[in-house]
Amino acid sequence: MMAVDGMQSDDARVSHVLRLLEAVKDPEIPDVSVVELGMIASVAIEAGVVIVEMTPTFTACPAIAMIQAGIASAVRAGGFDDVDVRIVYDPPWTTDRITEVGLKKLKAFGLAVPGKMCGRSVEPKDLVSVACPFCDSTDTVLESAFGPTLCRAIHYCDTCHQSFEQMKPVT
Ligand SMILES: [Zn+2]
């Protein structure tokens, strides 16, 4: 079908939606977009309806409904009237899905970020000697396996004497 004036192809509209999603943040990590967190499983346009599939980062995190609403309102504000934000769990989200830009922003936010897990299971060692996001020292101790949210652990850095949170690895 030929594009007519003022109409975008579906591909162009999907790209447009992805740009809109760059403005949607996890309320707990306000600097990082849902795209950078690897939460957007797919974007499609079917019969004029924008369908966004999102994979929650942590099923225990209470922010899912807020993020879902944030995605819908960002897409609507971008000029799309019909938006359907679906939550999918398969394939599951893992910390490996966070983009390089997302990892850098998490670190700048003061969150220690997990290394690539490549499908291996999380082991106790993943929660100890975690590199400090402020000074990169691994002379750190685990203070609490459960921080303000279940997804985060709290560590203390013996080098720069600051507490920091770690985004726990998820595979
Ligand atoms: Zn430090």
Backbone and ligand atoms as CSV (ligand in chain L), in Angstrom:
chain,resi,resn,atom,element,x,y,z
A,1,MET,N,N,0.847,-1.188,0.000
A,1,MET,CA,C,0.000,0.000,0.000
A,1,MET,C,C,0.884,1.239,0.000
A,2,MET,N,N,0.527,2.209,-0.804
A,2,MET,CA,C,1.297,3.451,-0.868
A,2,MET,C,C,1.008,4.305,0.359
A,3,ALA,N,N,2.093,4.892,0.848
A,3,ALA,CA,C,1.876,5.829,1.945
A,3,ALA,C,C,1.258,7.100,1.368
A,4,VAL,N,N,0.284,7.621,2.050
A,4,VAL,CA,C,-0.303,8.891,1.589
A,4,VAL,C,C,0.129,10.003,2.532
A,5,ASP,N,N,-0.087,11.207,2.119
A,5,ASP,CA,C,0.355,12.348,2.933
A,5,ASP,C,C,-0.157,12.235,4.361
A,6,GLY,N,N,0.745,12.447,5.292
A,6,GLY,CA,C,0.334,12.450,6.689
A,6,GLY,C,C,0.212,11.062,7.286
A,7,MET,N,N,0.416,10.045,6.488
A,7,MET,CA,C,0.328,8.689,7.029
A,7,MET,C,C,1.733,8.100,7.112
A,8,GLN,N,N,1.979,7.362,8.158
A,8,GLN,CA,C,3.265,6.682,8.282
A,8,GLN,C,C,3.051,5.195,8.029
A,9,SER,N,N,4.068,4.552,7.520
A,9,SER,CA,C,3.990,3.103,7.396
A,9,SER,C,C,3.989,2.489,8.796
A,10,ASP,N,N,3.577,1.239,8.900
A,10,ASP,CA,C,3.579,0.587,10.212
A,10,ASP,C,C,4.982,0.541,10.811
A,11,ASP,N,N,5.995,0.285,9.958
A,11,ASP,CA,C,7.371,0.252,10.476
A,11,ASP,C,C,7.748,1.592,11.083
A,12,ALA,N,N,7.409,2.661,10.378
A,12,ALA,CA,C,7.747,3.990,10.880
A,12,ALA,C,C,6.996,4.265,12.175
A,13,ARG,N,N,5.753,3.775,12.237
A,13,ARG,CA,C,4.988,4.015,13.469
A,13,ARG,C,C,5.546,3.205,14.640
A,14,VAL,N,N,6.006,2.003,14.358
A,14,VAL,CA,C,6.622,1.202,15.432
A,14,VAL,C,C,7.877,1.923,15.946
A,15,SER,N,N,8.690,2.458,15.029
A,15,SER,CA,C,9.885,3.204,15.467
A,15,SER,C,C,9.488,4.411,16.294
A,16,HIS,N,N,8.419,5.074,15.851
A,16,HIS,CA,C,7.922,6.239,16.587
A,16,HIS,C,C,7.521,5.835,18.008
A,17,VAL,N,N,6.792,4.726,18.120
A,17,VAL,CA,C,6.361,4.250,19.449
A,17,VAL,C,C,7.588,3.949,20.309
A,18,LEU,N,N,8.603,3.310,19.733
A,18,LEU,CA,C,9.807,2.985,20.514
A,18,LEU,C,C,10.471,4.265,21.022
A,19,ARG,N,N,10.472,5.302,20.201
A,19,ARG,CA,C,11.052,6.574,20.673
A,19,ARG,C,C,10.221,7.133,21.823
A,20,LEU,N,N,8.900,6.997,21.724
A,20,LEU,CA,C,8.042,7.467,22.826
A,20,LEU,C,C,8.335,6.689,24.104
A,21,LEU,N,N,8.622,5.400,23.955
A,21,LEU,CA,C,8.858,4.559,25.140
A,21,LEU,C,C,10.176,4.911,25.824
A,22,GLU,N,N,11.084,5.555,25.080
A,22,GLU,CA,C,12.345,5.990,25.694
A,22,GLU,C,C,12.095,6.993,26.821
A,23,ALA,N,N,10.907,7.609,26.811
A,23,ALA,CA,C,10.592,8.586,27.859
A,23,ALA,C,C,9.909,7.941,29.061
A,24,VAL,N,N,9.610,6.652,28.984
A,24,VAL,CA,C,8.920,5.982,30.092
A,24,VAL,C,C,9.968,5.351,30.997
A,25,LYS,N,N,9.903,5.717,32.272
A,25,LYS,CA,C,10.920,5.250,33.219
A,25,LYS,C,C,10.301,4.309,34.242
A,26,ASP,N,N,11.144,3.484,34.799
A,26,ASP,CA,C,10.762,2.725,35.977
A,26,ASP,C,C,10.718,3.726,37.135
A,27,PRO,N,N,9.582,3.840,37.829
A,27,PRO,CA,C,9.504,4.855,38.893
A,27,PRO,C,C,10.569,4.690,39.964
A,28,GLU,N,N,11.099,3.483,40.095
A,28,GLU,CA,C,12.134,3.269,41.109
A,28,GLU,C,C,13.521,3.633,40.594
A,29,ILE,N,N,13.648,3.758,39.300
A,29,ILE,CA,C,14.949,4.072,38.696
A,29,ILE,C,C,14.691,5.147,37.645
A,30,PRO,N,N,14.497,6.381,38.088
A,30,PRO,CA,C,13.931,7.400,37.196
A,30,PRO,C,C,14.792,7.792,36.010
A,31,ASP,N,N,16.041,7.416,35.988
A,31,ASP,CA,C,16.885,7.831,34.867
A,31,ASP,C,C,16.887,6.847,33.709
A,32,VAL,N,N,16.346,5.683,33.914
A,32,VAL,CA,C,16.527,4.623,32.922
A,32,VAL,C,C,15.179,4.264,32.297
A,33,SER,N,N,15.141,4.235,30.978
A,33,SER,CA,C,13.861,3.976,30.311
A,33,SER,C,C,13.529,2.484,30.318
A,34,VAL,N,N,12.259,2.215,30.081
A,34,VAL,CA,C,11.824,0.816,30.023
A,34,VAL,C,C,12.488,0.088,28.854
A,35,VAL,N,N,12.844,0.844,27.814
A,35,VAL,CA,C,13.541,0.234,26.676
A,35,VAL,C,C,14.955,-0.170,27.116
A,36,GLU,N,N,15.624,0.756,27.824
A,36,GLU,CA,C,16.992,0.468,28.278
A,36,GLU,C,C,17.025,-0.659,29.302
A,37,LEU,N,N,15.942,-0.809,30.050
A,37,LEU,CA,C,15.885,-1.903,31.027
A,37,LEU,C,C,15.569,-3.247,30.366
A,38,GLY,N,N,15.288,-3.212,29.078
A,38,GLY,CA,C,14.993,-4.474,28.385
A,38,GLY,C,C,13.603,-4.996,28.680
A,39,MET,N,N,12.696,-4.080,29.066
A,39,MET,CA,C,11.348,-4.522,29.443
A,39,MET,C,C,10.387,-4.616,28.268
A,40,ILE,N,N,10.740,-4.025,27.133
A,40,ILE,CA,C,9.807,-4.025,26.003
A,40,ILE,C,C,10.068,-5.264,25.151
A,41,ALA,N,N,9.134,-6.198,25.197
A,41,ALA,CA,C,9.311,-7.448,24.450
A,41,ALA,C,C,9.000,-7.242,22.981
A,42,SER,N,N,7.972,-6.455,22.684
A,42,SER,CA,C,7.638,-6.214,21.284
A,42,SER,C,C,6.700,-5.023,21.170
A,43,VAL,N,N,6.731,-4.420,19.979
A,43,VAL,CA,C,5.773,-3.364,19.637
A,43,VAL,C,C,5.205,-3.740,18.273
A,44,ALA,N,N,3.906,-3.727,18.162
A,44,ALA,CA,C,3.279,-4.055,16.875
A,44,ALA,C,C,2.065,-3.158,16.686
A,45,ILE,N,N,1.671,-3.023,15.427
A,45,ILE,CA,C,0.447,-2.276,15.142
A,45,ILE,C,C,-0.477,-3.205,14.377
A,46,GLU,N,N,-1.615,-3.472,14.979
A,46,GLU,CA,C,-2.585,-4.381,14.357
A,46,GLU,C,C,-3.921,-3.669,14.278
A,47,ALA,N,N,-4.408,-3.524,13.054
A,47,ALA,CA,C,-5.702,-2.882,12.823
A,47,ALA,C,C,-5.783,-1.526,13.526
A,48,GLY,N,N,-4.667,-0.784,13.454
A,48,GLY,CA,C,-4.662,0.559,14.012
A,48,GLY,C,C,-4.417,0.628,15.510
A,49,VAL,N,N,-4.321,-0.513,16.157
A,49,VAL,CA,C,-4.088,-0.529,17.600
A,49,VAL,C,C,-2.594,-0.770,17.861
A,50,VAL,N,N,-2.014,0.085,18.708
A,50,VAL,CA,C,-0.617,-0.120,19.095
A,50,VAL,C,C,-0.600,-1.169,20.205
A,51,ILE,N,N,0.101,-2.258,19.969
A,51,ILE,CA,C,0.188,-3.313,20.976
A,51,ILE,C,C,1.626,-3.357,21.489
A,52,VAL,N,N,1.772,-3.063,22.763
A,52,VAL,CA,C,3.098,-3.093,23.387
A,52,VAL,C,C,3.107,-4.270,24.353
A,53,GLU,N,N,4.085,-5.149,24.174
A,53,GLU,CA,C,4.237,-6.241,25.131
A,53,GLU,C,C,5.396,-5.900,26.057
A,54,MET,N,N,5.116,-5.870,27.347
A,54,MET,CA,C,6.178,-5.573,28.314
A,54,MET,C,C,6.406,-6.769,29.225
A,55,THR,N,N,7.680,-6.954,29.558
A,55,THR,CA,C,8.062,-8.025,30.462
A,55,THR,C,C,8.485,-7.382,31.768
A,56,PRO,N,N,7.768,-7.621,32.857
A,56,PRO,CA,C,8.150,-6.994,34.127
A,56,PRO,C,C,9.556,-7.412,34.536
A,57,THR,N,N,10.297,-6.462,35.101
A,57,THR,CA,C,11.658,-6.780,35.490
A,57,THR,C,C,11.676,-7.782,36.637
A,58,PHE,N,N,10.839,-7.542,37.631
A,58,PHE,CA,C,10.804,-8.441,38.784
A,58,PHE,C,C,9.344,-8.636,39.104
A,59,THR,N,N,8.891,-9.872,39.107
A,59,THR,CA,C,7.460,-10.081,39.307
A,59,THR,C,C,7.007,-9.590,40.681
A,60,ALA,N,N,7.955,-9.500,41.619
A,60,ALA,CA,C,7.561,-9.057,42.953
A,60,ALA,C,C,7.495,-7.538,43.063
A,61,CYS,N,N,7.989,-6.846,42.060
A,61,CYS,CA,C,8.018,-5.387,42.178
A,61,CYS,C,C,6.619,-4.808,41.973
A,62,PRO,N,N,6.263,-3.872,42.836
A,62,PRO,CA,C,4.898,-3.342,42.779
A,62,PRO,C,C,4.673,-2.313,41.684
A,63,ALA,N,N,5.706,-1.992,40.930
A,63,ALA,CA,C,5.601,-0.876,39.988
A,63,ALA,C,C,4.996,-1.267,38.645
A,64,ILE,N,N,4.654,-2.546,38.469
A,64,ILE,CA,C,4.240,-3.010,37.146
A,64,ILE,C,C,3.049,-2.206,36.606
A,65,ALA,N,N,2.016,-2.029,37.436
A,65,ALA,CA,C,0.817,-1.331,36.960
A,65,ALA,C,C,1.137,0.121,36.618
A,66,MET,N,N,2.018,0.738,37.409
A,66,MET,CA,C,2.402,2.129,37.127
A,66,MET,C,C,3.136,2.231,35.799
A,67,ILE,N,N,4.021,1.272,35.553
A,67,ILE,CA,C,4.784,1.304,34.309
A,67,ILE,C,C,3.851,1.046,33.123
A,68,GLN,N,N,2.928,0.114,33.312
A,68,GLN,CA,C,1.970,-0.202,32.252
A,68,GLN,C,C,1.146,1.048,31.900
A,69,ALA,N,N,0.698,1.765,32.926
A,69,ALA,CA,C,-0.070,2.984,32.690
A,69,ALA,C,C,0.808,4.062,32.056
A,70,GLY,N,N,2.067,4.116,32.486
A,70,GLY,CA,C,2.998,5.100,31.922
A,70,GLY,C,C,3.246,4.863,30.445
A,71,ILE,N,N,3.353,3.602,30.064
A,71,ILE,CA,C,3.553,3.265,28.654
A,71,ILE,C,C,2.314,3.687,27.854
A,72,ALA,N,N,1.132,3.343,28.349
A,72,ALA,CA,C,-0.099,3.669,27.618
A,72,ALA,C,C,-0.236,5.178,27.439
A,73,SER,N,N,0.048,5.947,28.509
A,73,SER,CA,C,-0.168,7.385,28.370
A,73,SER,C,C,0.899,8.022,27.479
A,74,ALA,N,N,2.136,7.495,27.511
A,74,ALA,CA,C,3.175,8.051,26.632
A,74,ALA,C,C,2.834,7.803,25.171
A,75,VAL,N,N,2.308,6.623,24.867
A,75,VAL,CA,C,1.981,6.303,23.477
A,75,VAL,C,C,0.782,7.143,23.022
A,76,ARG,N,N,-0.196,7.306,23.900
A,76,ARG,CA,C,-1.357,8.144,23.555
A,76,ARG,C,C,-0.927,9.590,23.335
A,77,ALA,N,N,-0.045,10.080,24.214
A,77,ALA,CA,C,0.420,11.463,24.083
A,77,ALA,C,C,1.188,11.655,22.779
A,78,GLY,N,N,1.710,10.568,22.227
A,78,GLY,CA,C,2.421,10.646,20.957
A,78,GLY,C,C,1.492,10.584,19.754
A,79,GLY,N,N,0.201,10.579,19.987
A,79,GLY,CA,C,-0.733,10.665,18.876
A,79,GLY,C,C,-1.407,9.360,18.492
A,80,PHE,N,N,-1.235,8.335,19.291
A,80,PHE,CA,C,-1.895,7.054,18.992
A,80,PHE,C,C,-3.057,6.882,19.965
A,81,ASP,N,N,-4.253,6.774,19.425
A,81,ASP,CA,C,-5.433,6.727,20.295
A,81,ASP,C,C,-5.640,5.357,20.930
A,82,ASP,N,N,-5.378,4.326,20.175
A,82,ASP,CA,C,-5.674,2.979,20.674
A,82,ASP,C,C,-4.381,2.276,21.069
A,83,VAL,N,N,-4.248,2.009,22.343
A,83,VAL,CA,C,-3.030,1.386,22.859
A,83,VAL,C,C,-3.426,0.221,23.741
A,84,ASP,N,N,-2.753,-0.879,23.547
A,84,ASP,CA,C,-3.002,-2.048,24.382
A,84,ASP,C,C,-1.640,-2.486,24.935
A,85,VAL,N,N,-1.445,-2.314,26.243
A,85,VAL,CA,C,-0.166,-2.700,26.853
A,85,VAL,C,C,-0.375,-4.042,27.536
A,86,ARG,N,N,0.304,-5.042,27.018
A,86,ARG,CA,C,0.132,-6.403,27.550
A,86,ARG,C,C,1.364,-6.797,28.352
A,87,ILE,N,N,1.123,-7.580,29.371
A,87,ILE,CA,C,2.230,-8.059,30.197
A,87,ILE,C,C,2.507,-9.497,29.816
A,88,VAL,N,N,3.753,-9.749,29.467
A,88,VAL,CA,C,4.131,-11.108,29.073
A,88,VAL,C,C,5.265,-11.590,29.980
A,89,TYR,N,N,5.263,-12.863,30.243
A,89,TYR,CA,C,6.288,-13.436,31.130
A,89,TYR,C,C,7.188,-14.434,30.406
A,90,ASP,N,N,6.889,-14.638,29.130
A,90,ASP,CA,C,7.637,-15.647,28.376
A,90,ASP,C,C,8.069,-15.049,27.054
A,91,PRO,N,N,9.373,-14.894,26.763
A,91,PRO,CA,C,10.470,-15.303,27.635
A,91,PRO,C,C,10.591,-14.358,28.831
A,92,PRO,N,N,11.090,-14.865,29.956
A,92,PRO,CA,C,11.185,-14.033,31.155
A,92,PRO,C,C,12.251,-12.960,31.014
A,93,TRP,N,N,12.039,-11.896,31.771
A,93,TRP,CA,C,13.058,-10.847,31.825
A,93,TRP,C,C,14.267,-11.366,32.598
A,94,THR,N,N,15.453,-10.977,32.140
A,94,THR,CA,C,16.671,-11.249,32.902
A,94,THR,C,C,17.491,-9.970,32.909
A,95,THR,N,N,18.427,-9.893,33.849
A,95,THR,CA,C,19.264,-8.686,33.884
A,95,THR,C,C,20.138,-8.591,32.630
A,96,ASP,N,N,20.327,-9.686,31.910
A,96,ASP,CA,C,21.082,-9.625,30.658
A,96,ASP,C,C,20.371,-8.796,29.591
A,97,ARG,N,N,19.094,-8.546,29.782
A,97,ARG,CA,C,18.348,-7.778,28.772
A,97,ARG,C,C,18.547,-6.277,28.912
A,98,ILE,N,N,19.171,-5.842,29.992
A,98,ILE,CA,C,19.446,-4.408,30.152
A,98,ILE,C,C,20.478,-3.997,29.099
A,99,THR,N,N,20.214,-2.882,28.417
A,99,THR,CA,C,21.133,-2.449,27.358
A,99,THR,C,C,22.408,-1.867,27.978
A,100,GLU,N,N,23.453,-1.731,27.141
A,100,GLU,CA,C,24.712,-1.143,27.623
A,100,GLU,C,C,24.471,0.257,28.188
A,101,VAL,N,N,23.668,1.043,27.481
A,101,VAL,CA,C,23.351,2.391,27.958
A,101,VAL,C,C,22.621,2.297,29.298
A,102,GLY,N,N,21.708,1.344,29.394
A,102,GLY,CA,C,20.969,1.159,30.641
A,102,GLY,C,C,21.894,0.810,31.791
A,103,LEU,N,N,22.871,-0.065,31.545
A,103,LEU,CA,C,23.820,-0.457,32.601
A,103,LEU,C,C,24.638,0.745,33.071
A,104,LYS,N,N,25.074,1.572,32.106
A,104,LYS,CA,C,25.860,2.762,32.474
A,104,LYS,C,C,25.024,3.718,33.325
A,105,LYS,N,N,23.748,3.884,32.929
A,105,LYS,CA,C,22.889,4.805,33.681
A,105,LYS,C,C,22.604,4.275,35.083
A,106,LEU,N,N,22.411,2.957,35.210
A,106,LEU,CA,C,22.157,2.378,36.531
A,106,LEU,C,C,23.349,2.629,37.445
A,107,LYS,N,N,24.541,2.479,36.886
A,107,LYS,CA,C,25.742,2.686,37.686
A,107,LYS,C,C,25.846,4.155,38.089
A,108,ALA,N,N,25.557,5.056,37.136
A,108,ALA,CA,C,25.608,6.490,37.444
A,108,ALA,C,C,24.566,6.852,38.507
A,109,PHE,N,N,23.497,6.096,38.560
A,109,PHE,CA,C,22.431,6.304,39.537
A,109,PHE,C,C,22.859,5.786,40.912
A,110,GLY,N,N,24.011,5.097,40.966
A,110,GLY,CA,C,24.504,4.575,42.232
A,110,GLY,C,C,24.044,3.163,42.520
A,111,LEU,N,N,23.587,2.482,41.484
A,111,LEU,CA,C,23.162,1.097,41.653
A,111,LEU,C,C,24.235,0.198,41.056
A,112,ALA,N,N,24.714,-0.739,41.851
A,112,ALA,CA,C,25.640,-1.732,41.302
A,112,ALA,C,C,24.846,-2.632,40.370
A,113,VAL,N,N,25.420,-2.911,39.217
A,113,VAL,CA,C,24.675,-3.682,38.230
A,113,VAL,C,C,25.304,-5.055,38.049
A,114,PRO,N,N,24.486,-6.044,37.803
A,114,PRO,CA,C,25.011,-7.395,37.647
A,114,PRO,C,C,25.768,-7.556,36.342
A,115,GLY,N,N,26.766,-8.425,36.354
A,115,GLY,CA,C,27.438,-8.788,35.116
A,115,GLY,C,C,26.535,-9.689,34.291
A,116,LYS,N,N,26.954,-9.956,33.082
A,116,LYS,CA,C,26.148,-10.833,32.231
A,116,LYS,C,C,26.100,-12.230,32.835
A,117,MET,N,N,24.903,-12.787,32.941
A,117,MET,CA,C,24.736,-14.097,33.542
A,117,MET,C,C,24.736,-15.196,32.487
A,118,CYS,N,N,24.349,-14.838,31.266
A,118,CYS,CA,C,24.329,-15.801,30.153
A,118,CYS,C,C,23.601,-17.093,30.537
A,119,GLY,N,N,22.542,-16.941,31.266
A,119,GLY,CA,C,21.694,-18.080,31.553
A,119,GLY,C,C,22.076,-18.902,32.762
A,120,ARG,N,N,23.275,-18.641,33.345
A,120,ARG,CA,C,23.630,-19.448,34.517
A,120,ARG,C,C,22.809,-18.991,35.718
A,121,SER,N,N,22.703,-19.874,36.703
A,121,SER,CA,C,21.901,-19.553,37.873
A,121,SER,C,C,22.615,-18.530,38.756
A,122,VAL,N,N,21.821,-17.809,39.529
A,122,VAL,CA,C,22.388,-16.878,40.492
A,122,VAL,C,C,22.950,-17.678,41.658
A,123,GLU,N,N,24.172,-17.365,42.058
A,123,GLU,CA,C,24.815,-18.065,43.159
A,123,GLU,C,C,25.106,-17.067,44.283
A,124,PRO,N,N,25.331,-17.612,45.490
A,124,PRO,CA,C,25.620,-16.693,46.608
A,124,PRO,C,C,26.754,-15.718,46.299
A,125,LYS,N,N,27.746,-16.159,45.521
A,125,LYS,CA,C,28.884,-15.271,45.243
A,125,LYS,C,C,28.467,-14.028,44.453
A,126,ASP,N,N,27.305,-14.103,43.788
A,126,ASP,CA,C,26.854,-12.935,43.042
A,126,ASP,C,C,26.405,-11.799,43.968
A,127,LEU,N,N,26.263,-12.113,45.250
A,127,LEU,CA,C,25.819,-11.088,46.195
A,127,LEU,C,C,26.944,-10.626,47.123
A,128,VAL,N,N,28.150,-11.147,46.918
A,128,VAL,CA,C,29.275,-10.689,47.742
A,128,VAL,C,C,30.377,-10.125,46.850
A,129,SER,N,N,31.226,-9.291,47.447
A,129,SER,CA,C,32.316,-8.646,46.710
A,129,SER,C,C,31.803,-7.959,45.444
A,130,VAL,N,N,30.636,-7.348,45.569
A,130,VAL,CA,C,30.046,-6.633,44.437
A,130,VAL,C,C,30.784,-5.303,44.256
A,131,ALA,N,N,31.150,-4.972,43.032
A,131,ALA,CA,C,31.905,-3.732,42.795
A,131,ALA,C,C,31.078,-2.512,43.158
A,132,CYS,N,N,31.692,-1.619,43.928
A,132,CYS,CA,C,31.035,-0.377,44.354
A,132,CYS,C,C,30.799,0.522,43.131
A,133,PRO,N,N,29.565,1.038,42.959
A,133,PRO,CA,C,29.305,1.888,41.790
A,133,PRO,C,C,29.989,3.250,41.884
A,134,PHE,N,N,30.421,3.619,43.089
A,134,PHE,CA,C,31.046,4.941,43.262
A,134,PHE,C,C,32.545,4.899,43.002
A,135,CYS,N,N,33.223,3.845,43.491
A,135,CYS,CA,C,34.684,3.833,43.363
A,135,CYS,C,C,35.221,2.556,42.729
A,136,ASP,N,N,34.346,1.647,42.341
A,136,ASP,CA,C,34.727,0.397,41.674
A,136,ASP,C,C,35.472,-0.595,42.565
A,137,SER,N,N,35.641,-0.283,43.847
A,137,SER,CA,C,36.293,-1.230,44.744
A,137,SER,C,C,35.410,-2.458,44.939
A,138,THR,N,N,36.053,-3.625,45.066
A,138,THR,CA,C,35.265,-4.816,45.396
A,138,THR,C,C,35.442,-5.173,46.874
A,139,ASP,N,N,36.052,-4.253,47.623
A,139,ASP,CA,C,36.202,-4.443,49.069
A,139,ASP,C,C,34.890,-4.008,49.731
A,140,THR,N,N,33.849,-4.801,49.505
A,140,THR,CA,C,32.512,-4.431,49.953
A,140,THR,C,C,31.888,-5.589,50.720
A,141,VAL,N,N,30.950,-5.244,51.567
A,141,VAL,CA,C,30.256,-6.287,52.319
A,141,VAL,C,C,28.752,-6.181,52.096
A,142,LEU,N,N,28.108,-7.337,52.072
A,142,LEU,CA,C,26.651,-7.389,51.941
A,142,LEU,C,C,26.036,-7.043,53.291
A,143,GLU,N,N,25.230,-5.989,53.321
A,143,GLU,CA,C,24.577,-5.616,54.580
A,143,GLU,C,C,23.186,-6.214,54.689
A,144,SER,N,N,22.484,-6.257,53.587
A,144,SER,CA,C,21.137,-6.815,53.614
A,144,SER,C,C,20.824,-7.374,52.243
A,145,ALA,N,N,20.349,-8.610,52.217
A,145,ALA,CA,C,20.010,-9.223,50.932
A,145,ALA,C,C,18.725,-8.626,50.371
A,146,PHE,N,N,17.978,-7.916,51.223
A,146,PHE,CA,C,16.742,-7.295,50.763
A,146,PHE,C,C,16.759,-5.819,51.098
A,147,GLY,N,N,16.911,-4.993,50.074
A,147,GLY,CA,C,16.921,-3.548,50.251
A,147,GLY,C,C,15.500,-3.011,50.293
A,148,PRO,N,N,15.336,-1.760,49.841
A,148,PRO,CA,C,14.000,-1.141,49.866
A,148,PRO,C,C,12.992,-1.908,49.016
A,149,THR,N,N,13.477,-2.636,48.030
A,149,THR,CA,C,12.602,-3.517,47.272
A,149,THR,C,C,13.281,-4.882,47.224
A,150,LEU,N,N,12.491,-5.887,46.949
A,150,LEU,CA,C,13.051,-7.239,46.902
A,150,LEU,C,C,14.126,-7.378,45.835
A,151,CYS,N,N,14.047,-6.499,44.836
A,151,CYS,CA,C,14.986,-6.627,43.715
A,151,CYS,C,C,16.368,-6.116,44.056
A,152,ARG,N,N,16.533,-5.482,45.217
A,152,ARG,CA,C,17.823,-4.868,45.485
A,152,ARG,C,C,18.409,-5.347,46.803
A,153,ALA,N,N,19.720,-5.429,46.817
A,153,ALA,CA,C,20.442,-5.749,48.041
A,153,ALA,C,C,21.244,-4.510,48.436
A,154,ILE,N,N,21.553,-4.409,49.731
A,154,ILE,CA,C,22.326,-3.260,50.209
A,154,ILE,C,C,23.727,-3.725,50.590
A,155,HIS,N,N,24.708,-2.992,50.120
A,155,HIS,CA,C,26.105,-3.302,50.408
A,155,HIS,C,C,26.767,-2.072,51.020
A,156,TYR,N,N,27.906,-2.323,51.648
A,156,TYR,CA,C,28.694,-1.226,52.202
A,156,TYR,C,C,30.101,-1.328,51.629
A,157,CYS,N,N,30.627,-0.195,51.179
A,157,CYS,CA,C,31.957,-0.178,50.572
A,157,CYS,C,C,32.981,0.209,51.629
A,158,ASP,N,N,33.938,-0.682,51.873
A,158,ASP,CA,C,34.982,-0.404,52.861
A,158,ASP,C,C,36.023,0.573,52.340
A,159,THR,N,N,36.042,0.832,51.040
A,159,THR,CA,C,37.023,1.750,50.476
A,159,THR,C,C,36.537,3.201,50.564
A,160,CYS,N,N,35.321,3.462,50.078
A,160,CYS,CA,C,34.839,4.860,50.106
A,160,CYS,C,C,33.799,5.074,51.199
A,161,HIS,N,N,33.534,4.044,51.983
A,161,HIS,CA,C,32.651,4.155,53.149
A,161,HIS,C,C,31.265,4.696,52.804
A,162,GLN,N,N,30.696,4.133,51.752
A,162,GLN,CA,C,29.326,4.493,51.418
A,162,GLN,C,C,28.515,3.208,51.267
A,163,SER,N,N,27.258,3.307,51.617
A,163,SER,CA,C,26.349,2.198,51.323
A,163,SER,C,C,25.868,2.337,49.892
A,164,PHE,N,N,25.622,1.244,49.262
A,164,PHE,CA,C,25.049,1.314,47.916
A,164,PHE,C,C,24.124,0.127,47.710
A,165,GLU,N,N,23.249,0.287,46.732
A,165,GLU,CA,C,22.307,-0.783,46.413
A,165,GLU,C,C,22.788,-1.516,45.169
A,166,GLN,N,N,22.482,-2.777,45.168
A,166,GLN,CA,C,22.801,-3.605,44.006
A,166,GLN,C,C,21.505,-4.090,43.385
A,167,MET,N,N,21.398,-3.958,42.076
A,167,MET,CA,C,20.305,-4.603,41.385
A,167,MET,C,C,20.674,-6.080,41.300
A,168,LYS,N,N,19.881,-6.919,41.931
A,168,LYS,CA,C,20.262,-8.329,41.979
A,168,LYS,C,C,20.186,-8.966,40.599
A,169,PRO,N,N,21.141,-9.850,40.315
A,169,PRO,CA,C,21.053,-10.542,39.034
A,169,PRO,C,C,19.806,-11.419,38.969
A,170,VAL,N,N,19.222,-11.487,37.805
A,170,VAL,CA,C,18.050,-12.333,37.573
A,170,VAL,C,C,18.302,-13.093,36.281
A,171,THR,N,N,18.108,-14.395,36.336
A,171,THR,CA,C,18.278,-15.173,35.103
A,171,THR,C,C,17.016,-15.985,34.850
L,1,ZN,ZN,ZN,33.239,2.607,47.105
